[in-house]
Amino acid sequence: MSRLRFRCLCHPLRYGGPSKSVLELTQAIGSLGIDIDLVTTNANGTNQLDVPLYTWIEKRNYRIQYFSYWNIFDYKFTMSLTYWLFKNIQNYDIVHTNAIFSYPNLPAYWACQVNHIPYVVTPRGMLEPWALAYKAWKKNLYFSLLEKPALEKASCIHMLASTEAERIQPLGLKMPIEVVPNGIHREQFNIEHNPDIFYKQFPETRNKKLIIFLGRIDPKKGLDLLAIAFKAIHQQFQDMHLVIAGPDNVSYGTVIKQHLEEYRCLDAVTFTGILTGELKYAALAAARIYVAPSYSEGFSMSVLEGMAAGLPCVITTGCNFPEAAEVAKIVGINSEEIIEALVNLLKHPDQAKEMGDRARQFILEKYTWEQIAARMKAIYNKILSRQA
């Protein structure tokens, strides 16, 4: 295999886990000696990234090039990237696109089809029933006319979880499906992180028992359920404090704050914004419990991080991680079961710690980026062998 190019719709970390996981996977596969080019737009929410355009930027184990775009009714078009794809796609052995329902992927599909280049598509949770039901009429039309025909010509669809793969069956897609999850960097969790770094940044959390949510502040993340659950927890455990750590790109944080104020527990909640680097690891070190109350996920990066940090984790079935049933509390998508799980962990701290230790061992043994990259490389090789 000579060159492998990844496509990514949204590079900046303000978009949350999907963008981060694409970059992490790209870097990990590049470490296996594969030449990777990543192309994307300079979109940054409603703004634009301050980055050079139309030139390669060298990164660790890959290089990236940004292209301009413009918005039409909240839909991003990029003629410069379209032109580049049709001009250069034949230089690559295989193409891997990430996310769906975005214009930049369409010319990638079409250019691959014209030039007989195999391509892999990772929907990253966007074919989940909950996701398809959001703005359903737009997505149904787009999917039927544009996305489904392109997906059916893909060499395979890469799903992040077995449950995600099962849930797309009603869509009637006929191409092969490969399931490979996200991963973590083992070395980041093999060292002890100092929680005081987090306490200094957010002093109201010091001397409190922290429950942490790590992810985008978005309707699908189930923060409305968490707000109800924390109301009950705060009434029973006065020293508990909730940390909501993540970017708020759709202004949903205002809604959640209103709920928390109504429930009279807003003063026991800290919204940190997005946490990265050592501050994120310090936050995990400071926390007692990790919670992911999602309605729908592809496969959560932050769940892996919470477990790898040794935290007892409460996650919903919407997180698509049934494999973790022996090392985490997996609950239904409702506040009652979230409350029950949190209360149980808080009343039995020794059992909670033992669960966190088992979760850490489970993730470090099975979900490192080195392992994930090797599995993806094997899939690419299998596709290319069929093309030969």
HUQUI-V208662 format. One record per backbone hydrogen bond with DSSP energy under -1.0 kcal/mol. NH is the residue of the N-H (numbers start at 1). CO is the residue of the C=O. If there is no record, write none. Layout:
BEGIN
nh & co
NH & CO
NH & CO
END
This chain:
BEGIN
nh & co
4 & 35
5 & 94
6 & 37
7 & 96
8 & 39
15 & 12
16 & 13
20 & 16
21 & 17
22 & 18
23 & 19
24 & 20
25 & 21
26 & 22
27 & 23
28 & 24
29 & 25
30 & 26
31 & 27
32 & 29
33 & 30
37 & 4
38 & 63
39 & 6
40 & 65
42 & 67
44 & 47
47 & 44
49 & 42
51 & 49
54 & 66
57 & 64
59 & 62
63 & 36
64 & 57
65 & 38
67 & 40
70 & 77
72 & 75
77 & 70
82 & 78
83 & 79
84 & 80
85 & 81
86 & 82
87 & 83
88 & 84
89 & 85
91 & 88
92 & 89
93 & 3
95 & 118
96 & 5
97 & 120
99 & 122
105 & 102
106 & 103
109 & 105
110 & 106
111 & 107
112 & 108
113 & 109
114 & 110
115 & 111
117 & 112
120 & 95
121 & 156
122 & 97
126 & 123
128 & 125
132 & 128
133 & 129
136 & 133
139 & 135
140 & 136
141 & 137
142 & 138
143 & 139
144 & 140
145 & 141
146 & 142
147 & 142
148 & 143
150 & 146
151 & 147
152 & 148
154 & 151
155 & 119
157 & 176
158 & 121
159 & 178
165 & 161
166 & 162
167 & 163
169 & 166
171 & 168
172 & 169
178 & 157
180 & 159
184 & 367
188 & 185
189 & 186
197 & 194
199 & 195
200 & 196
201 & 197
202 & 198
205 & 202
206 & 203
208 & 205
209 & 239
211 & 241
212 & 289
213 & 243
215 & 245
217 & 247
218 & 216
221 & 218
222 & 219
226 & 222
227 & 223
228 & 224
229 & 225
230 & 226
231 & 227
232 & 228
233 & 229
234 & 230
235 & 231
236 & 232
237 & 233
240 & 237
241 & 209
242 & 268
243 & 211
244 & 270
245 & 213
256 & 252
257 & 253
258 & 254
259 & 255
260 & 256
261 & 257
262 & 258
263 & 259
264 & 261
265 & 260
268 & 265
269 & 266
270 & 242
272 & 244
281 & 277
282 & 278
283 & 279
284 & 280
285 & 281
286 & 282
287 & 283
288 & 210
289 & 210
290 & 312
291 & 212
292 & 314
295 & 220
296 & 220
297 & 318
304 & 300
305 & 301
306 & 302
307 & 303
308 & 304
309 & 305
310 & 307
311 & 306
314 & 290
315 & 329
316 & 292
317 & 331
319 & 316
320 & 317
324 & 321
325 & 322
327 & 324
329 & 313
331 & 315
334 & 332
338 & 334
339 & 335
340 & 336
341 & 337
342 & 338
343 & 339
344 & 340
345 & 341
346 & 342
347 & 343
348 & 344
352 & 348
353 & 349
354 & 350
355 & 351
356 & 352
357 & 353
358 & 354
359 & 355
360 & 356
361 & 357
362 & 358
363 & 359
364 & 360
365 & 361
366 & 362
367 & 363
369 & 184
372 & 368
373 & 369
374 & 370
375 & 371
376 & 372
377 & 373
378 & 374
379 & 375
380 & 376
381 & 377
382 & 378
383 & 379
384 & 380
385 & 381
386 & 382
387 & 383
388 & 384
END
